[in-house]
Amino acid sequence: MNNATVDQATIDRVIQMAWEDRTTFDAIQRQFGLNESAVIRLMRKSMKASSFKMWRSRVAGRKTKHQALRSDEVKRFKSRDQKNRDF
């Protein structure tokens, strides 16, 4: 995904997914083709410095953001609140 050719709605969706605790970087990569370092670059570019630092400290070391570190109990991609939506 090249940021120069991506619409704002797509960038907003990537940012939203990056903030979600249960959405892994692997899921973002599958859907948008951005690996973890590309998501970090996008977040740094798109957010205020203080917001980026807050996000970075929040996701650093968080097991739910990395598929390989996740518990086997977490198998769903979407929230229970989204059960009426198809993804």
PAMARNU-923218 format. One line per 3 residues: their letters; for each residue z, x, y of N, C-alpha, C. Coordinates in pm, 1 decimal. Atoms other than C-alpha are relative to their C-alpha. Example, Ala and Ser with C-alpha at 12.3 -4.5 7.8 and 13.67 -1.06 7.14 Angstrom:
<rs>
as	0.0 89.0 -119.0 780.0 1230.0 -450.0 0.0 90.0 120.0 | -6.0 -82.0 -119.0 714.0 1367.0 -106.0 73.0 -77.0 109.0;
</rs>
This chain:
<rs>
mnn	0.0 84.2 -117.1 0.0 0.0 0.0 0.0 88.6 123.2 | 11.5 -76.0 -123.3 -112.0 153.2 326.3 52.6 -86.1 114.4 | -63.3 79.1 -105.5 105.0 38.1 617.6 -96.7 -42.0 109.1;
atv	95.1 31.8 -106.3 -191.9 41.2 856.5 -81.6 -124.4 -32.8 | 83.8 113.1 39.7 -374.2 -225.9 655.9 80.0 -119.5 -51.9 | -84.5 105.2 54.2 -78.5 -443.4 555.8 44.9 -93.4 111.8;
dqa	-42.5 95.3 -102.5 4.2 -761.5 742.3 152.8 -3.1 11.4 | -143.3 1.2 -28.9 347.1 -818.7 893.7 77.9 -84.1 -101.2 | -68.4 84.6 98.3 433.4 -1092.3 643.6 32.0 78.3 -127.7;
tid	-22.9 -81.6 119.1 397.1 -845.9 354.3 110.4 101.6 25.6 | -104.9 -96.0 -36.0 608.6 -584.3 531.5 135.2 -70.3 4.6 | -124.3 76.7 -6.6 871.9 -850.4 602.2 52.3 -32.7 -139.4;
rvi	-41.2 32.7 136.9 876.4 -949.0 233.8 56.0 122.2 -71.5 | -51.5 -123.3 61.1 920.9 -587.8 120.3 139.6 30.1 54.2 | -130.9 -25.1 -61.3 1209.1 -547.1 366.7 103.6 -97.4 -56.0;
qma	-91.4 99.9 55.3 1367.1 -870.2 243.5 39.3 36.3 -143.1 | -28.6 -37.0 138.7 1338.6 -758.8 -118.9 86.7 125.1 -7.0 | -79.4 -122.5 -1.1 1482.8 -416.9 -34.0 146.2 -29.3 34.0;
wed	-136.7 38.2 -35.5 1790.5 -583.4 119.0 69.4 -75.7 -112.5 | -60.1 78.6 108.0 1844.9 -804.6 -187.4 63.6 92.5 -103.6 | -72.1 -85.4 94.6 2103.1 -657.7 -424.5 -63.9 2.3 -138.1;
rtt	49.6 7.5 137.4 1940.5 -774.8 -746.1 -147.0 36.9 -15.5 | 140.8 -38.1 10.1 1580.8 -683.9 -663.6 -9.1 151.6 -13.0 | 7.8 -144.4 24.0 1509.0 -341.8 -811.4 -117.3 61.7 75.4;
fda	113.2 -73.0 -57.7 1287.6 -76.9 -659.3 -120.2 -8.6 -93.7 | 108.8 14.3 97.6 1084.7 -109.3 -980.1 -76.7 -129.7 22.3 | 65.9 128.5 -26.2 1013.6 -475.5 -900.5 -85.5 7.7 126.1;
iqr	77.2 -17.8 -123.7 901.5 -381.8 -549.1 -124.7 82.8 -28.7 | 115.8 -82.8 34.0 675.5 -113.8 -694.4 -103.6 -79.4 -78.7 | 94.6 81.3 77.3 522.3 -355.6 -946.0 -74.9 -98.9 89.2;
qfg	62.4 103.8 -81.8 455.2 -618.1 -680.3 -83.2 55.9 114.7 | 65.9 -50.2 -120.4 352.1 -401.2 -383.8 -54.5 141.8 -12.4 | 50.5 -135.5 18.1 276.7 -54.8 -524.5 75.2 105.3 79.2;
lne	-81.5 -94.8 -76.4 554.4 113.8 -324.5 113.2 52.2 -87.5 | -112.1 -55.2 74.6 786.5 353.2 -502.9 122.9 6.0 91.4 | -125.0 0.1 -76.6 1146.4 404.9 -387.9 -11.2 79.2 129.5;
sav	10.2 -80.8 -122.1 1065.1 683.0 -140.9 -90.3 -65.9 104.1 | 86.8 71.7 -94.3 784.7 474.5 13.3 73.8 -117.8 63.5 | -80.6 109.4 -55.5 1023.8 180.5 54.5 96.5 55.5 104.2;
irl	-92.0 -62.9 -94.7 1273.2 412.3 224.5 -73.5 35.5 128.8 | 78.6 -32.3 -120.4 1001.1 536.2 462.1 -33.8 -125.6 79.7 | 32.1 126.1 -66.7 895.2 178.0 538.7 122.5 -56.5 71.4;
mrk	-123.2 51.4 -60.7 1254.5 73.8 605.1 37.5 82.7 122.6 | -33.6 -86.9 -113.2 1314.4 374.7 830.5 -91.0 -28.9 118.7 | 98.5 24.3 -106.0 997.2 299.9 1028.1 16.0 -138.6 63.0;
smk	0.5 139.5 -44.0 1053.1 -75.9 1055.6 132.4 -48.4 57.9 | -132.4 47.1 -41.2 1424.0 -97.3 1134.1 59.5 88.2 108.3 | -77.5 -81.0 -93.2 1660.0 16.5 1405.9 75.6 104.7 -81.4;
ass	-68.2 -108.6 70.7 1835.1 342.2 1316.5 132.4 -46.4 -60.1 | -129.5 46.1 51.2 2173.6 171.4 1279.1 -17.6 -94.0 -119.7 | 26.4 91.0 112.4 2028.2 -98.5 1050.9 -45.7 78.2 -122.3;
fkm	45.9 -82.5 111.2 1852.6 163.5 839.3 118.1 71.6 -65.4 | -116.4 -70.2 55.3 2176.3 362.3 799.2 89.1 -95.4 -79.3 | -80.3 99.4 70.8 2362.5 45.4 699.9 -64.8 -34.7 -134.5;
wrs	70.9 31.9 124.3 2095.2 -43.1 442.0 7.8 116.3 -97.3 | 2.3 -119.1 84.9 2079.5 312.2 310.3 134.3 21.3 -68.0 | -132.1 -17.0 60.6 2454.5 335.0 258.0 28.9 -112.0 -99.6;
rva	-19.9 113.6 90.5 2447.1 -7.3 91.9 -69.3 21.8 -134.5 | 75.4 -12.6 124.8 2180.4 79.3 -167.4 19.3 134.3 -69.3 | -18.1 -132.4 60.2 2273.2 443.4 -228.4 94.2 -10.3 -120.3;
grk	-80.2 0.3 121.4 2397.4 466.9 -584.4 24.2 -137.0 -60.7 | -19.0 136.4 51.9 2382.4 89.4 -640.2 -79.2 -15.4 -129.6 | 64.1 10.3 131.0 2308.5 32.3 -1007.8 -101.6 -112.8 -7.3;
tkh	90.7 114.5 10.0 2138.1 -302.0 -950.4 -135.2 26.3 64.9 | 127.5 -30.1 -64.4 1861.7 -140.0 -741.2 -90.1 84.7 -88.7 | 76.5 -86.2 89.7 1747.1 77.7 -1033.3 0.0 -60.9 -139.7;
qal	13.7 66.1 130.1 1617.7 -82.3 -1352.3 67.2 80.3 -111.6 | -54.9 -83.0 107.0 1724.9 212.6 -1569.8 153.0 1.2 1.0 | -145.5 -3.1 -10.1 2085.3 195.7 -1443.7 64.3 -137.2 -17.7;
rsd	-50.9 137.1 8.6 2119.2 -181.9 -1472.9 63.6 -29.3 -133.8 | -62.0 49.5 122.4 2340.8 -348.8 -1726.2 -102.1 -83.5 -77.2 | 90.3 81.4 82.0 2159.6 -514.3 -2015.8 22.0 -149.5 22.0;
evk	-30.4 140.6 -25.8 2326.4 -840.1 -1910.0 -86.6 -58.0 111.5 | 80.5 46.4 -112.9 2109.0 -858.8 -1596.6 -145.7 2.7 -42.7 | 137.3 6.5 48.6 1772.3 -977.4 -1719.1 -90.7 -79.3 93.0;
rfk	83.6 84.2 -84.5 1655.5 -1221.5 -1453.9 -38.9 72.2 127.8 | 50.9 -59.5 -122.6 1450.2 -1127.3 -1150.2 39.1 -82.4 121.0 | -28.2 86.0 -114.5 1530.8 -1426.0 -933.9 142.6 -53.5 -5.6;
srd	-133.7 54.9 -13.2 1855.5 -1573.7 -813.2 9.0 -135.7 -69.0 | -19.9 133.6 57.9 2002.6 -1878.8 -982.2 -29.7 -108.4 102.7 | 30.0 95.7 -106.8 1960.0 -2051.0 -644.8 -148.5 -30.0 8.7;
qkn	144.8 15.1 -7.6 1583.8 -2012.8 -688.3 -57.7 -59.4 -128.0 | 47.0 47.0 130.6 1559.4 -2187.8 -1024.6 -112.9 -101.2 8.8 | 108.3 96.9 -14.9 1321.1 -2450.1 -887.2 -130.3 63.8 45.8;
rdf	120.4 -70.8 -43.4 1073.3 -2187.5 -772.8 -60.3 77.0 -116.4 | 68.3 -81.2 101.0 815.7 -2015.3 -988.9 -43.1 130.7 63.2 | 40.2 -132.1 -48.5 773.4 -1641.9 -938.6 -78.7 70.7 -105.5;
</rs>
